[in-house]
Amino acid sequence: MRVGIVALLQESNTFLHAPTTLEHFRQDVLLRGDEVRRLENSHHEIAGFFSGLKREGIDAVPIFAARAMPFGVITAEAFSTLLSLLFAEVERAGPLDGLLVAPHGATVSAAFPDADGAWLTQLRQRVGPQLPIVGTLDPHANLSPAMVAACQALTAYRTNPHLDQKARGEEAATLLARTLRGEIQPTQAGCFPPLAINIECQRTAEPPCLPLYEYVAGVRARPGVLAVSVLLGFPYADVAEMGSSILVVTDDDRGLAQQYANEIGVEMWRRREDFVGRLLSIDDALAQVATLPGPLCLLDMGDNVGGGSPGDGTLLAHALHQHQPGPAFVCLCDPEAVRQAEQAGVGATVPLRVGGKSDDRHGPPLEATFTVLDIRDGLFEEPQPRHGGFRHFDQGRTAVVRTATRLTLMLTSRRMVPFSLCQLTGLGVDPTAFHVLVAKGVQAPVAAYEPICKHLLRVNTPGVTTADLTQLPFHQRRRPMFPFERETTWAPA
């Protein structure tokens, strides 16, 4: 048997004015045919597809893999080109017995607000109604009925930070193999309570998510259930599908799948007050920094690169520069400042105006005199499973500079999500040398930073990924929706 492997992933922030173009995919992942095998040794679900199919004795047919870092809405032209490439490779692959797919679930294009539902539907139309399609989802998916209808089964990662991507890819491969052998007939149904879970509350290993995930584990163990997924949702996509949901896959029993999805949806809704963020201001965070032992990590929620933000937000850098709580570290994307530091040379003292250049929503540039400590290529490798599932990273030419106030900045030429401490250690920076480390994320950096930080404080900074959802100009989301409309009532149909 021959099973094709297809992936198209991007988390699209509709509140960011800059669009995602084809070049963003080229800079990250854009692979066709056998090139997709480059991801076999990663911790991504694509690696799980390969290993799962090998274990099942099925030939893997790599077809297409594209990923761009979270950013703005994908242009209509770029999305059209991606689909043309994808479907050309599907045709080139020849006869297939099934497909393994990896959509993200929160992809938005200018032409298709539900971009994942659109490309999965078009894929289904091309291969016909009988060919089984099984895949994975990021738990930040804004699940749509179109995604559910296009596939026999979808299963989402169960961890945030996402450390089980490869395992979920293997799970999908096993489900597809059992389907092809005639052992099961996957049938899925979703439940869509009108609920936005605050990103501050989305760590799966601790409350408020943990009790819900424990409840879901009990449902997953019931007879006839093949997979159960919690979709936490991605609140930074202003689309009709935005929100949390439940997806249940059973063995040829749609009614049972819907019953269990509704049951979990009711349990999620019952806990809705637990999923409202308890927002910590910059001033309150700095007050805690003054009393807590370090190293500690300030998670910059408003400039969350993993949610699409520009990565050059300066509000915490300004605060640390002003209050001087001890040695502190911040990473900013600023290719212009990198060039200026490189021109000055290692050891030079140079005035720089850093960060705050992409827009006016994440703080003004920080102007100070810096000593240039190091200049390097920004290549590093993370051997351990980390959020995102990839191993090899390139943040472009990188400068490390420091002020007299003991504020160290890593200036990168490309945006980089702080998935990995190797971003620091691989470039000669010792994270344990700082009292405060700023990571531009919310949950994604936790796997890397928690082992060395005594405390992690999630800080409600402004920006396109602010945790205060009332500050974002929604126009397309469902109404009413909790917690925007606190009086919202709901029961499954």
Wavefront OBJ file of the C-alpha trace (Angstrom):
o trace
v 0.000 0.000 0.000
v 1.055 3.562 -0.732
v 0.141 6.456 1.554
v 0.849 10.064 0.684
v 2.121 12.674 3.154
v 0.945 16.289 2.865
v 1.471 19.220 5.248
v 0.500 22.882 5.030
v 0.842 24.792 8.283
v 0.735 28.383 9.399
v -0.839 30.182 12.331
v -2.215 33.429 10.906
v -2.648 36.527 13.066
v -5.307 38.704 11.431
v -4.511 41.673 13.698
v -1.040 42.032 12.203
v -1.015 44.415 9.251
v 1.893 42.751 7.421
v 0.897 39.719 5.310
v 2.501 36.308 4.995
v 3.965 35.826 1.514
v 5.400 32.890 -0.375
v 8.862 34.083 0.655
v 8.020 33.376 4.296
v 7.419 29.728 3.371
v 10.596 29.591 1.295
v 12.571 30.877 4.288
v 11.063 28.247 6.554
v 9.754 25.028 4.920
v 8.697 24.526 1.307
v 9.451 20.959 0.218
v 8.186 18.809 -2.630
v 8.415 15.092 -3.276
v 11.382 13.340 -1.694
v 12.549 16.654 -0.201
v 9.905 16.087 2.490
v 12.093 13.280 3.871
v 14.351 15.974 5.330
v 11.833 16.106 8.193
v 12.057 12.378 9.015
v 14.482 13.005 11.884
v 12.539 15.876 13.440
v 10.074 15.769 16.346
v 7.281 16.935 14.051
v 4.147 14.958 13.158
v 5.578 14.469 9.673
v 8.353 12.408 11.277
v 5.605 10.482 13.075
v 3.871 9.850 9.759
v 7.051 8.310 8.360
v 7.868 6.196 11.409
v 4.251 5.112 11.896
v 3.870 3.981 8.299
v 7.182 2.117 8.451
v 6.031 0.273 11.567
v 2.792 -0.661 9.796
v 4.615 -1.933 6.713
v 3.155 0.727 4.430
v 5.122 2.671 1.828
v 5.307 6.386 2.621
v 4.958 8.650 -0.420
v 6.255 12.127 0.488
v 4.266 14.685 -1.499
v 4.381 18.214 -0.102
v 5.293 20.075 3.099
v 5.027 23.818 3.646
v 5.271 25.817 6.842
v 5.759 29.473 7.650
v 6.327 30.918 11.085
v 3.218 32.511 12.621
v 2.644 35.916 11.051
v -0.080 37.823 9.203
v -2.767 36.598 6.822
v -1.435 34.675 3.805
v -1.859 36.656 0.611
v -4.329 35.275 -1.930
v -1.511 34.929 -4.464
v 0.747 33.002 -2.076
v -2.049 30.656 -1.009
v -3.019 29.999 -4.617
v 0.599 29.183 -5.463
v 0.901 26.838 -2.484
v -2.230 24.943 -3.525
v -1.029 24.729 -7.126
v 2.250 23.227 -5.944
v 0.474 20.863 -3.568
v -2.008 19.529 -6.104
v 0.637 19.197 -8.808
v 2.623 16.983 -6.458
v -0.492 14.955 -5.592
v -0.950 14.267 -9.305
v 2.721 13.400 -9.682
v 2.556 10.919 -6.786
v 0.399 8.478 -8.751
v -2.204 6.088 -7.309
v -2.524 6.225 -3.514
v -4.354 4.085 -0.968
v -4.656 6.896 1.577
v -3.380 10.262 2.708
v -1.859 11.533 5.924
v -2.308 15.290 6.264
v -0.969 17.927 8.641
v -2.988 21.146 8.568
v -2.457 23.611 11.390
v -6.100 24.542 11.845
v -5.615 28.297 12.370
v -4.460 29.258 8.885
v -6.115 32.262 7.250
v -5.650 33.460 3.688
v -6.993 36.633 2.163
v -9.119 34.509 -0.145
v -10.214 31.871 2.404
v -10.741 32.797 6.085
v -11.005 29.049 6.807
v -7.906 28.241 4.785
v -7.421 24.755 6.271
v -11.025 23.835 5.590
v -10.585 25.149 2.037
v -7.475 23.172 1.098
v -8.666 19.990 2.797
v -11.990 20.252 0.961
v -10.245 20.778 -2.369
v -7.967 17.822 -1.633
v -11.000 15.673 -0.873
v -12.654 16.715 -4.123
v -9.538 15.764 -6.090
v -8.997 12.306 -4.567
v -12.666 11.363 -4.334
v -14.947 10.406 -1.445
v -13.562 6.906 -0.850
v -9.836 7.545 -0.310
v -9.229 7.709 3.457
v -7.698 10.940 4.746
v -6.412 11.004 8.333
v -4.388 13.768 9.930
v -3.229 15.868 12.829
v -4.157 19.296 14.143
v -2.459 21.838 16.340
v -4.597 22.290 19.486
v -4.674 26.000 18.632
v -6.837 25.138 15.645
v -10.059 27.040 15.130
v -11.828 23.868 14.082
v -14.390 24.191 11.283
v -17.118 21.831 10.047
v -15.307 21.841 6.675
v -12.163 20.355 8.256
v -14.252 17.682 9.978
v -16.160 16.792 6.794
v -13.055 16.525 4.604
v -11.289 13.852 6.676
v -12.088 10.458 8.165
v -10.179 11.339 11.339
v -8.148 14.180 12.825
v -6.243 14.072 16.103
v -4.719 17.068 17.892
v -1.565 17.278 19.971
v -2.367 16.718 23.654
v 0.335 18.933 25.125
v 1.013 22.650 25.267
v 3.946 23.301 24.950
v 3.584 20.870 22.041
v 5.923 17.988 22.873
v 3.903 15.077 21.473
v 3.697 16.041 17.811
v 5.614 12.989 16.604
v 3.447 10.711 18.751
v 0.285 12.180 17.257
v 1.693 11.664 13.771
v 2.286 8.024 14.652
v -1.247 7.814 16.041
v -2.657 9.153 12.773
v -0.585 6.655 10.775
v -1.902 3.793 12.917
v -5.501 4.933 12.473
v -5.028 5.077 8.714
v -3.311 1.677 8.596
v -6.151 0.060 10.572
v -8.637 1.729 8.229
v -6.876 0.377 5.150
v -6.843 -3.119 6.655
v -10.582 -2.917 7.233
v -10.277 -3.150 11.015
v -12.011 0.177 11.720
v -14.130 2.792 9.990
v -13.261 6.158 11.583
v -16.174 8.563 11.920
v -15.847 11.943 13.593
v -18.012 14.705 15.025
v -17.278 18.094 16.571
v -18.786 20.273 19.262
v -18.380 24.057 19.134
v -19.241 25.880 22.376
v -19.082 29.695 22.019
v -15.977 29.981 24.202
v -12.595 31.655 23.791
v -10.025 30.185 26.175
v -7.468 32.814 27.158
v -3.988 31.879 25.974
v -2.675 32.524 29.493
v -4.757 29.525 30.635
v -3.697 27.072 27.922
v -0.902 25.108 29.563
v -2.104 21.516 29.525
v -0.004 20.222 32.444
v -1.566 22.545 35.026
v -5.001 23.910 35.938
v -7.281 25.078 34.493
v -6.530 22.865 31.468
v -5.339 19.811 33.398
v -8.711 18.800 34.941
v -10.390 19.058 31.545
v -7.672 16.962 29.893
v -8.001 14.346 32.637
v -11.744 14.207 31.963
v -11.037 13.789 28.240
v -8.618 10.932 28.946
v -11.500 9.057 30.572
v -13.662 9.497 27.476
v -10.776 8.437 25.244
v -10.622 5.099 27.102
v -14.273 4.215 26.426
v -15.208 1.371 24.053
v -15.587 2.372 20.445
v -13.594 5.607 20.803
v -10.604 5.973 18.483
v -9.465 9.541 19.265
v -10.533 12.570 21.286
v -9.095 16.053 20.810
v -9.404 19.314 22.687
v -8.993 22.311 20.390
v -8.080 25.253 22.607
v -8.448 27.675 19.729
v -6.393 30.566 18.386
v -7.923 33.877 19.489
v -5.735 36.023 17.223
v -7.597 35.019 14.060
v -10.702 37.150 13.640
v -12.729 34.565 11.748
v -16.150 33.010 12.255
v -14.540 29.736 13.370
v -12.511 31.328 16.171
v -12.994 29.550 19.484
v -12.549 26.313 21.369
v -13.999 22.980 20.308
v -14.011 19.228 20.841
v -13.468 16.536 18.203
v -14.286 12.855 18.800
v -13.536 9.942 16.448
v -15.394 6.647 16.887
v -15.481 3.367 15.012
v -18.383 3.820 12.579
v -20.754 5.494 15.059
v -21.377 9.135 14.274
v -24.111 9.406 16.865
v -21.774 8.203 19.614
v -19.040 10.576 18.393
v -21.460 13.488 18.599
v -22.743 12.389 22.020
v -19.239 12.267 23.500
v -18.173 15.512 21.808
v -21.213 17.237 23.279
v -20.535 15.737 26.704
v -17.008 17.128 26.765
v -18.219 20.418 25.316
v -20.627 20.754 28.232
v -17.799 20.006 30.674
v -15.610 22.634 28.995
v -18.452 25.152 29.149
v -19.070 24.373 32.831
v -15.478 25.383 33.522
v -15.593 28.549 31.398
v -14.884 30.945 34.271
v -11.628 29.065 34.918
v -10.438 29.904 31.401
v -10.570 33.689 31.844
v -7.074 35.198 32.096
v -5.787 36.662 35.363
v -3.722 39.411 33.779
v -0.420 40.598 35.324
v 0.704 44.130 34.455
v 4.290 45.132 33.713
v 4.500 47.102 36.978
v 3.194 44.185 39.033
v 5.587 41.824 37.308
v 8.552 44.087 38.098
v 7.450 44.264 41.729
v 7.644 40.467 41.872
v 10.987 40.447 40.076
v 12.409 42.585 42.896
v 11.489 39.984 45.519
v 11.832 36.629 43.779
v 15.042 34.611 43.376
v 16.373 34.158 39.868
v 16.797 33.160 37.238
v 13.181 33.964 36.425
v 11.392 34.297 33.118
v 9.032 37.053 32.049
v 6.765 35.752 29.284
v 5.951 38.667 26.974
v 2.361 37.800 25.987
v 1.706 40.876 23.827
v 4.766 40.224 21.644
v 4.313 36.469 21.369
v 6.276 35.491 18.261
v 4.600 32.070 18.287
v 1.286 33.906 17.872
v 2.470 35.987 14.932
v 3.834 39.108 16.615
v 6.792 41.026 15.131
v 9.266 40.073 17.861
v 10.657 43.575 18.312
v 8.456 44.699 21.215
v 10.429 46.839 23.650
v 8.108 47.447 26.608
v 9.786 44.924 28.906
v 13.234 45.945 27.672
v 12.456 49.573 28.561
v 11.212 48.542 32.009
v 14.279 46.435 32.751
v 16.610 49.137 31.465
v 14.931 51.689 33.721
v 14.464 49.630 36.906
v 17.734 47.653 36.699
v 16.652 44.579 38.698
v 19.946 42.823 37.937
v 21.423 41.149 34.870
v 18.623 40.803 32.315
v 18.244 39.311 28.841
v 15.887 40.186 25.978
v 15.866 38.994 22.362
v 14.690 41.467 19.693
v 14.361 41.091 15.942
v 16.128 44.102 14.429
v 18.220 43.456 11.299
v 19.142 47.153 11.030
v 20.654 47.179 14.534
v 22.492 43.936 13.760
v 24.165 45.589 10.770
v 25.128 48.627 12.855
v 26.606 46.445 15.596
v 28.560 44.435 13.049
v 29.924 47.586 11.438
v 31.091 48.794 14.868
v 32.752 45.441 15.589
v 33.106 43.202 18.624
v 34.347 45.143 21.637
v 33.142 48.490 20.308
v 30.824 50.790 22.215
v 28.081 52.151 19.983
v 24.793 54.062 20.354
v 21.904 52.010 19.006
v 18.201 52.500 18.525
v 16.807 48.971 18.857
v 13.384 47.385 18.479
v 10.013 49.032 18.124
v 10.371 49.520 14.379
v 7.731 47.232 12.909
v 4.718 49.198 14.205
v 3.611 51.472 17.051
v 1.813 48.794 19.086
v 4.689 47.096 20.902
v 6.664 49.967 22.391
v 9.047 52.615 21.003
v 12.664 51.882 20.099
v 15.085 51.611 23.015
v 17.896 54.124 22.596
v 21.054 53.451 24.597
v 24.791 52.954 24.354
v 25.773 49.305 23.947
v 28.966 47.287 24.033
v 29.089 44.743 21.222
v 29.864 41.364 22.808
v 29.543 39.002 19.859
v 28.487 38.665 16.212
v 27.542 35.267 14.789
v 25.450 33.422 12.243
v 22.205 32.574 13.974
v 22.194 28.852 13.293
v 21.406 26.462 16.133
v 20.030 22.971 16.705
v 17.679 21.690 19.409
v 18.068 17.913 19.974
v 15.177 17.568 22.443
v 11.441 17.605 21.625
v 10.303 21.191 21.871
v 7.228 23.176 20.882
v 6.941 23.174 17.096
v 8.705 19.859 16.564
v 11.642 21.135 14.521
v 15.353 20.683 15.259
v 17.231 23.125 13.039
v 16.820 26.895 13.255
v 18.208 29.988 11.538
v 17.565 33.413 13.053
v 19.917 35.126 10.627
v 22.956 37.190 11.449
v 22.895 37.817 15.208
v 24.528 40.371 17.498
v 24.778 40.210 21.291
v 25.098 43.641 22.936
v 24.937 44.953 26.513
v 24.222 48.259 28.246
v 25.876 49.679 31.336
v 22.634 48.823 33.168
v 23.433 45.107 32.634
v 20.722 44.626 30.053
v 21.874 42.129 27.421
v 20.102 42.085 24.073
v 20.294 39.375 21.447
v 19.543 41.147 18.162
v 18.454 38.846 15.335
v 17.950 39.386 11.621
v 14.995 37.014 11.498
v 12.149 36.537 13.949
v 12.621 33.525 16.179
v 10.123 31.880 18.511
v 11.864 31.112 21.847
v 11.238 27.377 21.639
v 14.774 26.436 22.633
v 17.487 27.459 25.096
v 19.935 26.489 22.365
v 19.037 29.841 20.867
v 21.181 31.202 23.701
v 23.662 28.445 24.512
v 24.319 27.666 20.855
v 25.381 31.270 20.351
v 27.597 31.531 23.427
v 25.085 33.053 25.889
v 24.716 31.465 29.350
v 21.049 31.784 30.418
v 21.895 31.057 34.057
v 23.990 34.237 34.219
v 20.842 36.407 34.301
v 18.400 37.288 37.029
v 15.661 37.971 34.442
v 15.117 36.377 31.044
v 12.389 37.682 28.737
v 10.837 35.122 26.382
v 8.438 36.380 23.739
v 5.759 33.753 24.166
v 3.212 32.372 26.604
v 3.273 28.568 26.751
v 5.662 27.603 23.924
v 8.862 28.689 25.774
v 7.967 26.834 28.992
v 9.546 23.489 28.045
v 12.875 25.244 27.421
v 12.897 27.831 30.210
v 11.211 26.031 33.107
v 14.193 23.735 33.850
v 16.451 26.724 34.622
v 13.979 29.339 35.890
v 12.633 29.306 39.415
v 9.601 31.348 38.372
v 7.751 32.061 35.132
v 5.581 35.180 35.087
v 3.143 35.732 32.220
v 3.018 39.477 31.615
v 0.062 41.210 29.977
v 1.886 43.487 27.555
v -0.006 45.256 24.750
v 0.333 44.125 21.154
v -1.185 41.963 18.448
v -1.074 38.945 20.795
v -2.207 40.675 23.971
v -3.827 38.376 26.502
v -6.466 41.058 27.084
v -8.756 40.052 24.238
v -11.040 43.017 24.855
v -8.303 45.210 23.348
v -8.499 43.503 19.941
v -10.888 44.797 17.225
v -12.925 41.677 16.419
v -15.432 41.913 13.574
v -15.956 38.351 12.307
v -16.080 36.211 15.469
v -19.255 34.501 16.636
v -21.585 36.533 18.829
v -22.424 36.040 21.573
v -19.220 34.423 22.822
v -17.856 34.040 26.320
v -16.027 35.901 27.852
v -16.646 38.841 25.497
v -20.366 38.640 26.236
v -20.374 37.441 29.825
v -24.093 36.672 29.800
v -23.733 34.113 26.964
v -25.737 30.911 27.477
v -25.203 27.677 25.550
v -26.263 24.060 25.320
v -25.381 21.620 22.537
v -28.022 21.205 19.850
l 1 2 3 4 5 6 7 8 9 10 11 12 13 14 15 16 17 18 19 20 21 22 23 24 25 26 27 28 29 30 31 32 33 34 35 36 37 38 39 40 41 42 43 44 45 46 47 48 49 50 51 52 53 54 55 56 57 58 59 60 61 62 63 64 65 66 67 68 69 70 71 72 73 74 75 76 77 78 79 80 81 82 83 84 85 86 87 88 89 90 91 92 93 94 95 96 97 98 99 100 101 102 103 104 105 106 107 108 109 110 111 112 113 114 115 116 117 118 119 120 121 122 123 124 125 126 127 128 129 130 131 132 133 134 135 136 137 138 139 140 141 142 143 144 145 146 147 148 149 150 151 152 153 154 155 156 157 158 159 160 161 162 163 164 165 166 167 168 169 170 171 172 173 174 175 176 177 178 179 180 181 182 183 184 185 186 187 188 189 190 191 192 193 194 195 196 197 198 199 200 201 202 203 204 205 206 207 208 209 210 211 212 213 214 215 216 217 218 219 220 221 222 223 224 225 226 227 228 229 230 231 232 233 234 235 236 237 238 239 240 241 242 243 244 245 246 247 248 249 250 251 252 253 254 255 256 257 258 259 260 261 262 263 264 265 266 267 268 269 270 271 272 273 274 275 276 277 278 279 280 281 282 283 284 285 286 287 288 289 290 291 292 293 294 295 296 297 298 299 300 301 302 303 304 305 306 307 308 309 310 311 312 313 314 315 316 317 318 319 320 321 322 323 324 325 326 327 328 329 330 331 332 333 334 335 336 337 338 339 340 341 342 343 344 345 346 347 348 349 350 351 352 353 354 355 356 357 358 359 360 361 362 363 364 365 366 367 368 369 370 371 372 373 374 375 376 377 378 379 380 381 382 383 384 385 386 387 388 389 390 391 392 393 394 395 396 397 398 399 400 401 402 403 404 405 406 407 408 409 410 411 412 413 414 415 416 417 418 419 420 421 422 423 424 425 426 427 428 429 430 431 432 433 434 435 436 437 438 439 440 441 442 443 444 445 446 447 448 449 450 451 452 453 454 455 456 457 458 459 460 461 462 463 464 465 466 467 468 469 470 471 472 473 474 475 476 477 478 479 480 481 482 483 484 485 486 487 488 489 490 491 492 493
